[in-house]
Amino acid sequence: MENTFPPALVEKINSKKVAGVTAEFVKIGGIRMDEPKKYDVIIDRISQDIPFYRAYLKNAALQGRL
């Protein structure tokens, strides 16, 4: 797991208590590219180093998920 992303951002977003909005670290593993979306917004800080994440984000963008 990438651990340089500031947990304070996740805590700040969740502290706002906006209905229907929660922040969490993305959890993906072996996935199917046609599965339903889990996230409406992804803030990427690691795909430049991990090809799997880059492919996941490209697919999500192509499907209008981002």
Secondary structure, DSSP 8 states (H G I E B T S, - for coil): ----S-HHHHHHHHHT--TT---------S--TTS--S-S----SSTTT-HHHHHHHHHHHHTT--
